[in-house]
Amino acid sequence: MSDVVTVTNRDGVAVITLQSPPVNGLGSAVRSGLQSALDAAMADDAVDALVVTGAGKMFSGGADIREFGQSPPPGTPHLPTVIDAIEASEKPVVAAIHGFALGGGLELALGCHVRLAAVGTRVALPEVTLGIVPGAGGTQRLPRLIGVPAALDVIVSGSMVPAARARTLGILDDVVEGDVVDAAVARARRMVDERIPIRRASATDDRVAETRGKPEVFVAFKKKMARRARGFEAPYACVECIEAAANLPYAEGTATEREIFVKLLASDQSKAQRHAFFAERQVAKIADVPKDTPRRPIKTAAVIGCGTMGGGIAMNFANAGIPVTVFEVSQEALDKGLGIIARNYAATVSKGRLSQEDMNARLGLISSTVSYDDLSDADVVVEAVFEDMALKREVFGQLDAACKPEAILATNTSTLDVDEIASATSRPDKVIGTHFFSPANVMKLMENVRGAQSSAETIATIMKLSKTIGKIGVLVGICDGFVGNRMLYAYRRQADFLLEEGALPDQIDKVIYDFGMPMGPYAMGDLAGLDVGWRIRQRQAATRPAHLRYSTVADRICELGRFGQKTNAGWFRYEPGSRTPIPDPVVNELVLQVSADNGFTRREVSDQEILERCMYPLVNEGAKILDEGLAQRASDIDVVWMYGYGFPRYRGGPMFWADLVGLGTIYDMMRRLHDEHGDYWLEPAPLLKQLAEQGRGFGDL
């Protein structure tokens, strides 16, 4: 019928095949091809039934997201129209699913009368992750097939459902061994020959009737999901659509779904989440490291240091099935670190997220040593020792001597110069930064820092390794703090200055939390530990310009021995065994004292000022980083902040959020702050000024 949809007749069954690689996305051409194939099959007396399937690796990955928000909008037919026509067919229609059926792909299958899937298939309605609801009948048909409670779980989470579970739930009619298209043709033929009645999902009612007139079901679910859905609009909209499925006739429910879909599609949240979707896929593209760059196979790994960070890094390798050797300077330190690793795994087992068998297998992949000689076979070594240049250079000198010549040597530094570390070796081309975020076995970000001599092969290998161990790797350049921590410093400086001027820690933290961050800067500092930053500031004190404004509040807190949660006291106090921050009068009095010592007359600081004073300098520093070529794209910075610092996904990262605010607004504020405070850190970035004057955004670069 077309280049992207083909039809063959097998024993009176029209097999309609989507042929639009790589994911058989349901773009305009595919929808038109489907409609034409359906019309032709309906009019063909030689066709008794239909099978819909996908060529290549999957049934369908769903809608073409690039069409969302297009102007002019993509042409007809719209996907709901095509699916409604399939479901209305008087001839049986069987979906033959393999690989994945996602989003609109699953909605297409739900419109068919029977759904068969190959072993290993996974299905999902992940639209919520894009800030929208399923918009082609998914929120109305799925509850009618599997019931409201199950549909709430599937649609609001957006999670993949394996074929076996999908069969148990009722999403699939059967999971078949062998060729799924052959099985679908046979099923379709049998439906015709035996006159088996057609079952249309939209016409079934018994599963949704169970919750009709029971609003408490939806109230309870919203309460259960409140923590993970905080700040997001789409999860609550999904619940609203499913409640409509329970209480309204199908036609009215689909009208509700469509109205909500269109509204969300135009929202800033959906734009932000779609931006995040594409940004995550862009980070792997590196201008001077072509896609076909050779990558070294990583079959074995080693980690230097078995503290909190080193142990977490080792777990990443074991979780990915890569044998890893952990080095420590003493057996006592090793035993302590390995014990923490075992307890971390045991906690996951106790929560039902890991089997005891898998825990044992992963622990079996972790070996330990106190001798560098035992690292000679490692393909990659990640150093995770204390943040001290002399110590790191000493370690890299030892590794250079002990490891095989082709081994990649990576440093987990968060601030130090990777080139200076590499100079301690005879292989600077094989040295790179791999900045993991704490806890390393949980956080998804890997800030990969290229040195001046890091080879394309080394970069390509580490970027691939990031994905292998379940991380999102972002390539950045060398500067103090790299991308994430350099921007964090600009943000934290303003927070500390606001304390001196009139705010208190709990007010600032509440503003930032309400903005959507997982915690404010002071609770975050307490979680990470205040002593590390204090030591870094002490080291930098000798080179700090005398004219540069510097807040002593954080130092004064550390001088009291308050290092955060580890000491049950930092910016806040903590009950033993609790991570809940409690405002502490001792800290508030200290803040007032520092204000007085530095000659500040305290004033009322508004929540809006806190948000702007913290977030605008963050964006400004990101613009400087882009201008200096330390990040490839503004969207790379967004990925760093979403995955490393918890910047709300529904805001798309700081640079995307800045475009929504308007760069002119941010530039004007930065200029006023710089004029008022005369601080180098507040000087508007040239790129910010340029874009603001041109009426452009970071997304236009």
C-alpha positions in Angstrom: 0.0 0.0 0.0 2.9 2.4 0.7 6.6 2.4 1.5 5.9 2.4 5.3 2.9 0.0 5.4 2.7 -3.2 3.4 0.0 -5.8 2.9 0.1 -9.4 2.0 -2.8 -11.9 1.8 -2.2 -15.2 3.6 -5.1 -17.6 3.3 -7.6 -14.8 3.2 -6.0 -12.9 6.1 -4.5 -9.5 5.2 -1.3 -9.1 7.1 -0.7 -5.3 7.5 3.0 -4.7 8.4 4.4 -1.4 9.7 7.8 -0.8 7.9 9.1 2.4 9.4 12.5 1.7 11.1 13.9 1.9 13.6 10.8 1.8 15.9 7.8 1.8 13.5 6.7 5.2 14.9 3.2 6.2 14.1 3.9 9.3 12.2 1.7 10.9 9.6 2.8 8.6 6.7 2.3 5.5 8.7 -1.1 6.5 9.9 -2.1 7.2 6.3 -0.7 3.9 5.2 -2.6 2.1 7.9 -5.9 3.7 7.0 -5.4 3.0 3.3 -4.6 -0.7 4.1 -7.6 -1.0 6.4 -9.9 0.6 3.8 -8.6 -1.7 1.1 -9.0 -4.8 3.3 -12.5 -3.9 4.2 -13.5 -3.5 0.5 -11.7 -6.7 -0.6 -13.9 -9.8 -0.7 -10.8 -12.0 -0.7 -10.0 -10.8 2.8 -11.8 -12.4 5.7 -9.7 -11.1 8.6 -6.7 -8.9 9.3 -3.4 -9.1 11.2 -1.5 -6.0 12.2 2.2 -6.3 13.0 5.5 -4.5 12.8 8.7 -5.3 10.8 12.1 -5.3 12.3 12.8 -5.2 16.1 9.4 -4.2 17.4 5.7 -3.9 16.8 5.7 -0.1 17.4 7.4 2.4 19.6 4.4 4.7 19.4 3.7 8.2 18.2 6.4 10.3 16.5 7.1 12.7 19.3 8.7 15.2 16.8 5.2 15.8 15.5 3.9 17.0 18.9 3.4 20.8 18.9 4.3 21.0 15.2 3.0 24.1 13.3 1.2 23.5 11.1 0.0 20.3 12.8 0.7 16.9 11.1 -1.9 15.8 8.6 -4.9 13.5 9.0 -5.8 10.8 9.8 -5.3 11.2 13.5 -4.3 8.1 15.4 -7.6 7.8 17.4 -9.5 7.8 14.1 -7.4 5.0 12.7 -7.7 2.9 15.9 -11.4 3.5 16.1 -11.8 2.3 12.5 -9.8 -0.9 13.3 -11.9 -1.6 16.3 -15.1 -1.0 14.4 -14.1 -3.6 11.7 -16.7 -6.3 11.1 -13.7 -8.5 10.1 -11.6 -9.9 12.9 -8.4 -8.0 13.5 -5.5 -9.6 15.5 -2.4 -7.8 16.7 0.8 -9.8 16.3 3.2 -8.1 18.8 6.9 -8.6 19.2 9.7 -6.6 20.9 7.9 -3.5 22.2 4.4 -2.0 21.9 4.7 1.4 23.5 2.4 4.4 23.8 0.4 4.7 20.6 1.8 1.3 19.6 0.0 -0.3 22.5 -3.1 1.8 21.9 -3.1 0.5 18.3 -3.0 -3.1 19.7 -5.8 -2.3 22.2 -8.0 -1.3 19.2 -7.5 -4.8 17.7 -9.9 -7.5 18.7 -7.2 -10.0 19.8 -3.6 -9.4 21.0 -1.0 -12.1 20.7 2.7 -11.5 21.7 6.0 -13.2 21.2 7.9 -14.4 24.3 10.1 -11.5 25.6 7.7 -8.7 24.4 7.2 -5.7 26.7 4.3 -3.2 26.5 3.7 0.1 28.1 1.8 3.4 28.0 4.7 5.7 29.0 3.0 9.0 27.9 3.1 10.3 31.5 6.9 10.5 31.2 6.3 13.1 28.4 3.9 15.1 30.5 0.8 13.9 28.7 -1.8 11.2 28.9 -2.4 8.4 26.4 -4.4 10.3 23.7 -5.7 7.5 21.4 -8.1 5.7 23.8 -5.5 4.1 26.0 -7.0 5.5 29.3 -10.4 4.2 28.2 -9.8 0.8 26.7 -7.1 -0.4 29.1 -9.3 -0.1 32.3 -12.1 -1.9 30.4 -9.8 -4.8 29.8 -7.8 -5.1 33.0 -9.8 -3.2 35.6 -9.3 0.2 37.2 -6.7 -0.6 39.9 -4.3 -2.4 37.4 -4.8 0.3 34.8 -3.9 3.0 37.4 -0.7 1.3 38.1 0.2 0.7 34.5 -0.7 4.2 33.1 0.4 6.4 36.0 3.8 4.7 36.3 4.4 4.5 32.6 6.4 1.3 33.4 7.2 -1.6 31.0 5.0 -4.6 31.5 6.6 -8.0 30.5 4.5 -10.2 28.3 3.8 -12.8 30.9 2.4 -10.2 33.4 0.6 -8.5 30.6 -1.1 -11.8 29.8 -2.1 -12.3 33.4 -3.5 -8.8 33.7 -5.5 -9.2 30.5 -3.6 -6.7 28.3 -2.6 -9.7 26.0 -4.8 -12.6 25.1 -1.9 -15.0 24.7 1.9 -15.2 24.6 3.1 -17.6 21.9 6.3 -19.5 21.2 7.6 -19.4 17.7 6.5 -17.0 14.9 3.9 -14.6 16.3 2.6 -13.6 12.9 2.0 -17.3 12.0 0.1 -17.6 15.2 -1.9 -14.5 14.6 -2.9 -15.6 11.1 -4.0 -18.9 12.5 -6.0 -17.2 15.2 -7.7 -14.9 12.7 -8.5 -17.7 10.4 -10.0 -19.7 13.3 -12.1 -16.7 14.3 -13.6 -16.6 10.8 -14.0 -20.4 10.4 -15.6 -21.0 13.8 -17.5 -17.7 13.8 -16.0 -16.6 17.1 -17.6 -13.3 18.2 -15.5 -10.2 18.0 -14.7 -8.6 21.3 -14.2 -4.8 21.3 -12.4 -3.3 24.3 -14.6 -0.1 24.1 -17.8 -2.2 24.4 -16.8 -4.1 27.5 -18.0 -2.8 30.8 -17.8 -5.3 33.6 -14.2 -4.5 34.7 -14.8 -0.7 35.1 -18.3 -1.3 36.7 -16.4 -2.6 39.7 -15.3 0.9 40.6 -18.1 3.0 39.2 -19.4 5.4 41.8 -16.4 4.8 44.1 -14.4 8.0 44.3 -12.6 6.7 47.3 -10.6 4.4 45.0 -9.1 7.3 43.2 -8.6 9.4 46.3 -6.6 6.6 47.8 -4.5 6.1 44.7 -3.7 9.8 44.5 -2.6 9.8 48.1 -0.4 6.8 47.4 1.3 8.4 44.5 1.6 11.9 46.0 5.3 11.6 46.9 6.6 10.4 43.6 4.2 12.6 41.6 5.0 15.8 43.5 4.8 18.8 41.2 3.8 16.8 38.1 0.5 17.5 36.3 0.3 14.4 34.0 0.0 11.7 36.7 -3.0 13.3 38.2 -4.5 13.9 34.7 -4.1 10.1 34.0 -6.1 9.4 37.2 -8.8 11.8 36.0 -9.0 10.1 32.6 -9.3 6.6 34.2 -11.9 7.9 36.6 -13.8 9.1 33.5 -13.5 5.5 32.1 -15.1 4.1 35.2 -18.0 6.6 35.4 -18.8 7.7 31.9 -19.9 6.0 28.6 -17.0 5.2 26.3 -17.7 8.1 23.9 -17.8 10.7 26.8 -14.7 9.2 28.4 -12.7 9.5 25.1 -13.8 13.1 24.7 -12.5 13.8 28.2 -9.2 12.0 27.4 -8.8 14.0 24.2 -9.5 17.3 26.0 -7.0 16.6 28.7 -4.4 15.3 26.1 -4.6 18.5 24.0 -4.4 20.7 27.1 -1.3 18.9 28.5 0.4 18.8 25.1 0.4 22.6 25.1 1.7 22.9 28.7 5.1 24.0 29.7 5.5 20.7 31.7 5.0 18.6 28.6 7.3 20.8 26.6 9.9 20.4 29.3 9.5 16.6 29.6 9.7 16.1 25.8 12.8 18.3 25.8 14.3 16.0 28.5 13.4 12.9 26.4 15.4 14.2 23.4 18.2 15.7 25.6 19.0 12.3 27.1 19.4 10.9 23.6 21.6 13.8 22.4 24.3 13.4 25.1 25.8 10.4 23.5 26.6 12.4 20.3 30.0 14.0 20.5 31.2 16.2 17.6 34.8 15.0 17.4 34.2 11.4 18.5 32.3 9.8 15.5 29.8 7.1 16.1 32.1 4.5 14.5 35.0 5.2 16.9 36.4 1.9 18.2 35.6 1.1 21.8 37.7 -1.0 24.1 35.9 -4.0 25.5 35.4 -3.7 29.3 35.4 -7.2 30.7 37.0 -6.6 34.1 37.2 -3.5 36.3 38.9 -2.3 39.5 38.0 0.4 42.0 40.5 2.2 44.2 39.0 2.9 47.6 36.1 1.0 49.3 34.5 3.9 51.1 31.0 5.1 50.5 31.8 6.3 47.0 34.1 3.4 46.0 31.8 0.8 47.3 28.9 2.3 45.3 30.9 2.4 42.1 31.9 -1.3 42.6 28.2 -2.2 43.0 27.5 -0.6 39.6 30.0 -2.9 37.9 28.7 -6.0 39.7 25.1 -5.0 38.9 26.1 -5.0 35.2 27.7 -8.4 35.4 31.3 -7.1 35.2 33.8 -8.6 37.6 35.4 -5.9 39.8 38.3 -5.9 42.2 38.2 -3.4 45.0 41.6 -2.1 46.4 42.2 -0.6 49.8 45.3 0.2 51.7 44.4 -2.1 54.6 42.4 -5.3 55.1 40.5 -3.5 57.9 39.3 -0.8 55.5 38.4 -3.5 52.9 36.3 -5.5 55.4 34.5 -2.4 56.5 33.7 -1.4 52.9 32.7 -4.8 51.8 30.4 -5.1 54.8 28.6 -1.9 53.7 28.2 -3.2 50.2 26.6 -6.5 51.5 24.3 -4.5 53.8 23.2 -2.3 50.9 22.3 -5.4 48.8 20.6 -7.0 51.7 18.4 -3.9 52.2 17.4 -4.1 48.5 16.5 -7.8 49.0 14.4 -7.0 52.1 12.4 -4.5 50.0 11.6 -7.2 47.4 13.6 -5.4 44.6 16.3 -8.0 44.4 16.3 -11.8 44.9 18.7 -13.4 47.4 20.1 -15.4 44.4 20.9 -12.2 42.5 22.4 -10.6 45.6 24.8 -13.6 46.0 25.7 -13.5 42.3 26.6 -9.8 42.4 28.6 -10.2 45.6 30.4 -13.1 43.9 31.6 -10.7 41.2 33.3 -8.4 43.7 36.8 -9.4 44.8 39.2 -7.4 47.0 42.9 -6.8 47.4 45.5 -4.7 49.2 48.1 -5.0 46.4 48.3 -3.0 43.2 49.8 -6.1 41.6 46.3 -7.7 41.6 45.0 -5.0 39.2 47.1 -6.0 36.3 44.3 -7.5 34.3 41.7 -4.8 34.8 40.4 -3.1 31.6 39.3 0.0 33.5 40.3 1.3 36.9 38.2 3.9 38.7 40.0 5.8 41.4 37.8 7.0 44.3 40.1 8.2 47.0 40.0 11.4 49.0 39.8 14.7 47.0 43.4 15.6 47.3 45.7 16.2 44.3 48.9 14.9 45.9 47.1 11.7 46.9 45.5 11.2 43.5 48.8 11.7 41.6 50.4 9.2 43.9 47.7 6.7 43.2 47.8 7.2 39.4 51.6 6.7 39.4 51.1 3.4 41.2 48.3 2.4 38.7 50.4 3.4 35.7 53.1 1.0 36.9 50.8 -1.9 37.8 48.1 -1.9 35.1 48.4 -3.2 31.6 49.3 -0.6 29.0 45.9 -0.6 27.3 43.9 -0.1 30.6 41.9 3.1 31.0 42.5 4.9 34.2 39.6 7.0 35.5 39.4 9.5 38.3 36.2 10.1 40.3 37.3 13.7 41.2 34.5 16.2 41.5 36.7 19.4 41.3 40.4 18.6 40.5 42.3 19.0 37.2 42.2 15.8 35.3 45.2 16.9 33.2 47.3 17.3 36.3 46.3 13.8 37.5 47.0 12.4 34.0 50.5 13.9 34.1 51.5 11.4 36.8 51.2 8.6 34.2 52.8 7.6 30.9 49.4 7.2 29.3 47.5 10.6 29.5 45.5 9.5 26.4 43.9 6.8 28.5 43.1 9.0 31.5 39.6 10.5 31.9 37.4 11.8 34.7 34.3 9.7 35.7 32.5 11.9 38.3 29.9 9.6 39.9 27.3 11.2 42.2 26.5 10.0 45.6 25.1 7.5 46.4 27.0 6.1 43.4 24.9 2.9 43.2 21.7 4.9 42.9 22.3 8.2 41.2 22.1 8.0 37.4 24.6 10.7 36.3 28.2 10.2 35.3 29.9 13.4 34.5 32.7 12.2 32.2 35.5 14.7 32.1 37.8 14.7 29.0 41.4 15.7 29.5 43.4 17.6 26.9 45.0 14.2 25.8 42.0 11.8 26.4 41.8 9.9 23.1 38.6 9.5 21.1 38.8 5.7 21.9 39.0 6.4 25.6 36.1 8.9 25.5 33.9 6.5 23.4 34.7 3.6 25.6 33.7 5.5 28.8 30.6 6.9 27.3 29.5 3.4 26.3 30.5 2.0 29.7 28.2 4.7 31.4 25.3 3.1 29.6 26.4 -0.4 30.3 26.4 0.2 34.1 23.0 1.9 34.0 24.2 5.6 34.0 23.6 8.6 31.7 27.1 9.8 30.7 27.6 13.4 29.9 30.9 14.6 28.4 32.3 17.8 29.9 35.5 19.8 30.0 37.9 20.7 32.7 37.3 23.6 35.1 36.9 24.0 38.8 33.8 21.9 39.7 33.3 20.9 36.0 29.7 21.6 35.0 27.4 20.6 37.8 29.5 21.7 40.9 30.6 24.9 39.2 27.0 25.9 38.7 26.1 24.7 42.2 28.7 27.0 43.7 27.1 30.0 42.0 23.7 29.0 43.4 25.0 28.3 46.9 26.9 31.6 47.1 23.6 33.5 46.7 21.8 31.3 49.2 24.5 32.1 51.8 24.4 35.8 51.0 20.6 35.8 51.4 21.2 34.3 54.9 23.4 37.3 55.8 20.8 39.7 54.4 17.7 38.4 56.2 16.7 34.9 55.3 17.0 31.7 57.3 18.0 28.2 56.2 14.5 26.7 56.5 12.9 29.5 54.4 15.4 29.1 51.6 15.1 25.3 51.6 11.3 25.5 51.5 11.4 27.8 48.5 13.8 25.5 46.6 11.8 22.4 47.6 8.5 24.0 46.5 10.2 24.9 43.1 10.6 21.1 42.7 14.1 20.2 43.8 14.3 17.1 46.1 15.7 19.2 48.9 17.0 22.7 49.5 20.7 23.6 49.5 21.1 23.3 53.2 19.4 19.9 53.7 21.4 18.7 50.6 24.6 19.9 52.3 23.8 18.0 55.5 23.1 14.9 53.5 26.4 15.1 51.5 28.5 16.1 54.6 29.7 19.6 55.3 33.3 18.8 56.1 34.4 18.0 52.5 33.3 21.5 51.2 34.9 23.1 54.3 38.3 21.5 53.6 38.1 22.6 49.9 37.3 26.2 51.0 40.2 26.1 53.5 42.5 25.0 50.6 41.2 27.8 48.4 41.5 30.5 51.1 45.0 31.5 50.2 44.1 32.3 46.6 40.7 34.0 47.2 40.7 37.6 46.1 40.3 39.9 49.1 37.7 42.1 47.4 35.4 39.1 46.6 32.4 38.8 48.9 32.7 35.7 51.0 30.1 34.3 53.5 31.6 32.7 56.6 28.3 31.2 57.8 29.1 27.7 56.4 32.6 27.8 57.9 31.3 28.9 61.3 28.9 25.9 61.4 31.7 23.5 60.6 33.8 25.0 63.3 31.2 23.9 65.8 31.7 20.3 64.6 28.4 20.2 62.8 29.0 18.3 59.6 25.5 17.3 58.7 23.5 14.1 59.1 26.7 12.1 60.0 27.0 14.2 63.3 23.2 14.6 63.7 23.7 18.3 63.3 24.6 20.6 60.4 22.5 23.4 59.0 19.6 21.6 60.8 19.6 19.1 63.6 18.6 15.4 63.3 17.1 12.9 65.7 19.3 9.8 66.0 18.5 7.5 63.1 16.3 10.1 61.3 17.0 12.0 58.1 14.3 14.6 58.7 15.8 18.1 59.1 14.7 20.1 62.1 15.3 23.9 62.2 17.8 24.6 64.9 17.8 27.9 67.0 21.5 27.5 67.4 22.1 27.9 63.7 19.6 30.7 63.4 21.4 32.6 66.2 24.7 32.0 64.4 23.2 33.4 61.2 22.1 36.5 63.0 25.5 36.9 64.6 27.3 36.7 61.2 25.0 39.3 59.8 25.8 41.6 62.6 29.5 40.9 62.4 29.6 41.8 58.7 27.5 45.0 59.2 24.3 43.8 57.5 20.9 45.3 58.6 18.6 42.3 58.2 15.5 42.8 56.1 12.5 40.7 55.0 13.5 38.5 52.0 10.6 37.4 49.8 10.3 33.9 48.5 10.4 35.2 44.9 13.7 36.9 45.6 15.1 33.7 47.0 14.1 31.8 43.9 15.5 34.4 41.5 18.7 35.0 43.5 19.5 31.3 43.6 18.3 30.1 40.1 19.3 33.0 37.9 23.0 32.9 38.8 22.8 29.1 38.2 21.6 29.7 34.7 24.2 32.5 34.2 27.0 30.2 35.1 25.6 27.6 32.7 25.8 30.2 29.9 29.5 30.9 30.8 30.2 27.2 30.6 28.6 26.9 27.2 30.5 30.0 26.0 33.8 28.4 27.2 33.0 25.1 25.4 32.9 23.1 28.5 29.6 21.5 27.6 28.6 20.6 24.1 25.0 21.7 24.3 22.6 23.6 26.7 20.6 20.3 26.8 23.7 18.5 28.2 23.7 20.9 31.1 20.0 20.2 31.6 20.7 16.4 31.8 23.5 17.0 34.3 21.2 18.9 36.6 18.2 16.6 36.2 20.1 13.5 37.0 22.9 14.7 39.3 21.1 17.3 41.3 17.4 16.5 41.0 16.3 19.6 39.0 12.6 18.9 38.3 12.1 17.0 35.1 8.8 18.9 34.6 10.9 22.1 34.3 13.3 20.5 31.7 16.6 21.4 33.4 17.9 24.9 34.2 18.7 26.0 30.7 15.3 25.0 29.3 13.6 26.5 32.3 15.5 29.7 31.6 14.1 29.9 28.1 10.6 29.6 29.5 11.2 32.4 32.0 12.8 34.5 29.2 16.5 35.2 28.9 15.8 38.9 28.8 14.2 38.7 32.3 17.2 36.7 33.7 19.8 39.0 32.0 18.1 42.2 33.5 18.2 40.7 36.9 21.9 39.6 36.6 22.8 43.0 35.4 21.1 44.7 38.4 22.7 42.2 40.9 26.1 42.8 39.4 25.7 46.6 39.6 24.5 46.3 43.2 27.1 43.8 44.5 30.0 44.2 42.1 30.6 40.5 42.3 32.5 38.7 39.5 30.2 35.7 39.9 27.2 37.9 39.1 28.6 39.4 35.9 26.2 38.5 33.1 27.6 35.9 30.8 28.4 37.3 27.3 26.3 34.5 25.8 23.3 35.4 28.0 23.6 39.0 27.0 23.8 38.2 23.4 20.8 35.8 23.3 18.7 38.2 25.4 19.4 41.1 23.1 18.6 38.9 20.1 15.4 37.7 21.6 16.6 34.1 21.4 17.0 31.2 23.8 19.5 28.4 24.6 17.3 26.1 22.6 18.0 28.2 19.5 21.8 27.4 19.6 
